[in-house]
C-alpha cells in the first residue's frame, strides 16, 4: 500500500517537473508573444476607432502594424498558450480586417487624386478572400470591402477615359453608376466619384457636367463628415457653364496682367476657390505663359487636383526644361 502511494507521489513529482521544465522553456515565447499580442490588440482597437471616425488611411496603418506583429514567434506563443491559458488573435481575423482597412483606405486615396491603386486593390482582395476570414459579427465589414473594391475597378476605367481626354464618355459612365449602383452613396465610393465628377466638369465646362457634379457633391457633403467632401464642394462651387456666366462688371480687371494679379492676390490669401477660376481664365488666354501655368499648378495642388497640377508642370518643362520651380513642384507631386 505504501509502495503504491510512494509510486504515485513519485509519478506526480515527475509530471510536475516536466510541467515546470516545459514552462521554463516556453517562458521566452510567452513573454515575447504576450508583448506582440498586446501590440496587436492595441493596433486593432485603434484601427477600428479610426475607421469609425472616417480616417481610413490612418486606420490601415494600424492594421498593418497589427499584421506586422504576427510571425513565427507569435505562432510559438499561440502554441504554448494552452499551458497557462489566455486569449490570442487568430491571424486570419487580423488579415481579414486588414483587407477591409486597405479597401477603405483606397477610396480615400482615390478621393485625393491618387488612382495608382491597382496593386492596392489586389492586396486588399487577397487579404479578404485568401489570407483572411471574418468573425460572425464582422461580416458586414467584408461586404463593405467587397462592394467597394468592385466599384473602384469601375472608377479606374472612368479615370482612364479622363486621362485619354474622353470626358463625355466618362461623364456618361459616372451618371450610369449614380443611377444604378446602390453603393455609390457610401463615403468610400463617393469620394473618388466626387473627384472624377469635378475633373470632368472643369474639362467639359458644360451645364450638364457642372450640374451633375454640383448636385452629387452637395448631396454627399450633406450626409458625410469627411473633410474631402467639403473640399469638393468648395472647388466645384465657382464653376459656371459658359452660357450662364454673369457679365463681368465694368470695374473688374480687363487686361490679362490685371486678372493675373487678382488671381495671385487671392492665392496669397489662401482663397483658392476664388483664385482658381481667374487663373484658369488667364491660362486659357495665354497657355504658354510659364508664370501663369506655375501659379495655377500651385493652386490646383492646394485644391487636391494633383493630376492637373502635374500636367501643368509637365507642359512648363516641355517648353522650359530647366525651370527649377516646375521641377521641384513636379517632384513634390510625385511623392
SVG drawing of the C-alpha trace seen along z (x, -y; Angstrom):
<svg xmlns="http://www.w3.org/2000/svg" viewBox="-31 -100 49 102">
<polyline fill="none" stroke="black" stroke-width="0.4" points="0.0,0.0 2.8,-2.4 4.7,-1.4 1.8,-2.2 1.4,-5.6 5.1,-6.3 5.0,-5.4 2.0,-7.7 3.8,-10.5 7.0,-10.0 5.0,-9.9 3.3,-13.2 6.6,-14.8 7.8,-13.7 4.8,-15.2 5.2,-18.4 8.9,-18.5 8.0,-18.1 5.5,-20.8 8.0,-23.2 10.6,-22.4 8.1,-23.0 7.0,-26.2 10.6,-27.4 11.3,-26.5 8.0,-28.3 8.6,-31.4 10.5,-33.4 7.9,-32.6 5.1,-33.5 6.9,-36.8 7.5,-37.8 4.1,-36.6 2.4,-38.4 4.1,-41.7 3.1,-41.0 -0.4,-40.1 -0.7,-43.4 0.5,-45.3 -2.0,-43.5 -4.9,-44.3 -3.9,-48.0 -3.4,-48.4 -6.7,-46.7 -8.7,-48.6 -7.2,-51.9 -7.7,-50.9 -11.4,-50.2 -11.8,-53.6 -10.2,-55.4 -12.5,-53.6 -15.5,-54.7 -14.3,-58.3 -13.7,-58.0 -9.9,-58.2 -9.3,-55.3 -5.7,-55.7 -4.7,-56.1 -6.8,-53.0 -5.0,-51.0 -1.7,-51.9 -2.9,-50.5 -4.0,-47.2 -0.7,-47.0 1.1,-47.3 -1.1,-44.5 -0.2,-42.2 3.5,-43.0 3.4,-41.7 2.4,-38.3 5.1,-35.7 6.9,-32.6 7.4,-33.9 3.7,-34.7 2.8,-31.2 5.0,-29.8 3.2,-31.9 -0.2,-30.6 1.2,-27.0 2.3,-27.2 -0.6,-29.4 -2.7,-26.4 -0.2,-25.7 -1.2,-28.9 -4.4,-29.9 -5.3,-33.2 -6.6,-34.9 -4.9,-35.4 -5.8,-36.8 -6.4,-34.5 -4.1,-35.7 -6.8,-35.1 -9.0,-37.6 -6.2,-40.1 -5.6,-39.6 -9.3,-39.8 -9.8,-43.1 -6.5,-44.5 -8.0,-43.7 -11.1,-45.8 -9.0,-48.6 -6.9,-48.5 -10.1,-48.6 -11.5,-51.7 -8.2,-53.5 -8.1,-53.0 -11.3,-55.1 -9.8,-57.9 -6.6,-57.8 -8.6,-57.9 -10.7,-60.8 -7.4,-62.7 -6.5,-62.1 -4.3,-59.0 -5.5,-56.5 -2.4,-54.4 -4.1,-51.8 -4.4,-48.7 -1.9,-46.8 -3.6,-48.0 -6.9,-46.6 -5.2,-43.2 -3.7,-43.1 -6.9,-44.1 -8.8,-41.4 -6.2,-38.8 -6.4,-39.6 -10.2,-39.3 -10.6,-36.3 -7.5,-34.2 -5.4,-35.1 -8.1,-36.1 -11.5,-35.3 -14.0,-37.2 -15.7,-36.7 -19.5,-36.5 -20.0,-40.0 -17.8,-41.4 -19.5,-40.0 -20.9,-43.5 -17.3,-44.8 -16.4,-42.1 -19.4,-43.0 -18.4,-46.7 -14.9,-45.8 -16.1,-43.6 -18.5,-46.2 -16.0,-49.0 -13.4,-47.0 -15.8,-46.3 -16.7,-50.0 -13.0,-51.0 -12.4,-48.8 -15.2,-50.6 -13.8,-54.0 -10.3,-53.1 -11.8,-52.6 -13.6,-56.0 -10.3,-57.6 -8.5,-56.1 -11.1,-57.7 -10.4,-61.0 -6.7,-60.6 -7.4,-59.9 -9.5,-63.1 -12.7,-61.2 -14.5,-63.3 -18.0,-63.0 -17.8,-59.2 -16.5,-59.3 -19.5,-61.5 -22.0,-59.1 -20.3,-56.2 -20.5,-58.1 -24.1,-59.1 -25.0,-55.5 -23.1,-54.4 -25.0,-57.1 -28.3,-55.8 -27.7,-52.1 -25.1,-51.4 -26.8,-51.4 -23.4,-51.6 -22.3,-54.9 -23.6,-56.8 -21.1,-55.1 -18.4,-57.7 -15.5,-55.4 -17.1,-55.1 -18.5,-58.7 -15.1,-60.2 -13.5,-59.1 -16.8,-59.7 -16.8,-63.3 -13.2,-63.7 -13.9,-62.4 -17.0,-64.5 -15.1,-67.6 -12.3,-66.7 -14.9,-66.1 -16.8,-69.3 -13.7,-71.5 -12.7,-69.9 -16.1,-69.8 -17.4,-73.1 -20.9,-72.1 -24.1,-72.8 -24.8,-69.0 -21.3,-68.1 -21.3,-71.0 -24.9,-70.4 -24.2,-66.7 -21.1,-67.3 -22.6,-70.0 -25.8,-68.0 -23.9,-64.9 -21.2,-66.6 -23.8,-68.7 -25.8,-65.6 -22.7,-63.7 -21.5,-66.7 -24.9,-66.7 -24.6,-63.1 -20.8,-62.6 -18.5,-64.3 -15.2,-63.5 -13.3,-66.8 -12.8,-65.7 -16.5,-66.4 -16.1,-70.0 -13.1,-70.4 -15.0,-69.1 -17.9,-71.5 -15.6,-74.5 -13.8,-73.5 -17.0,-72.9 -19.0,-75.9 -17.2,-78.6 -17.7,-76.6 -20.4,-78.1 -21.3,-76.9 -20.3,-79.4 -23.8,-80.2 -24.8,-81.1 -21.8,-83.0 -22.6,-86.5 -21.3,-89.6 -18.1,-90.9 -18.6,-94.1 -17.0,-97.2 -14.8,-97.6 -13.4,-94.1 -9.8,-93.8 -9.9,-93.6 -6.2,-93.1 -4.5,-89.7 -2.0,-91.3 -4.6,-92.7 -6.6,-89.4 -3.4,-87.5 -2.6,-89.9 -6.1,-89.5 -5.9,-85.7 -2.4,-85.8 -3.7,-88.0 -6.5,-85.5 -4.0,-82.7 -1.7,-84.5 -4.6,-84.9 -5.2,-81.2 -8.6,-81.9 -8.0,-79.2 -11.6,-78.8 -11.6,-82.4 -8.1,-82.2 -8.5,-79.1 -11.2,-80.2 -9.4,-83.5 -6.0,-81.8 -7.7,-79.2 -9.1,-82.0 -5.6,-83.6 -4.1,-80.2 -6.7,-79.8 -5.9,-83.2 -2.1,-82.6 -1.4,-78.8 2.3,-79.2 2.9,-81.6 5.0,-79.6 4.4,-82.0 0.7,-81.7 0.9,-78.0 3.1,-77.5 0.8,-79.7 -2.2,-77.7 -0.4,-74.4 0.3,-75.6 -3.4,-76.4 -4.6,-73.2 -2.3,-71.3 -3.8,-73.1 -7.3,-72.2 -6.3,-68.5 -6.2,-68.4 -2.8,-66.8 -3.2,-65.2 -4.0,-68.6 -1.1,-70.2 1.3,-67.6 0.1,-68.1 0.8,-71.9 4.3,-71.2 5.0,-68.8 3.8,-71.4 6.1,-74.0 9.1,-71.6 8.3,-70.7 8.7,-74.4 11.4,-75.2 13.3,-72.1 15.4,-74.0 12.6,-75.6 13.6,-74.8 10.3,-75.7 8.4,-73.4 10.9,-70.6 10.6,-70.9 6.8,-71.1 6.6,-68.0 8.9,-66.1 6.7,-67.1 3.5,-66.0 5.1,-62.6 5.7,-61.6"/>
</svg>
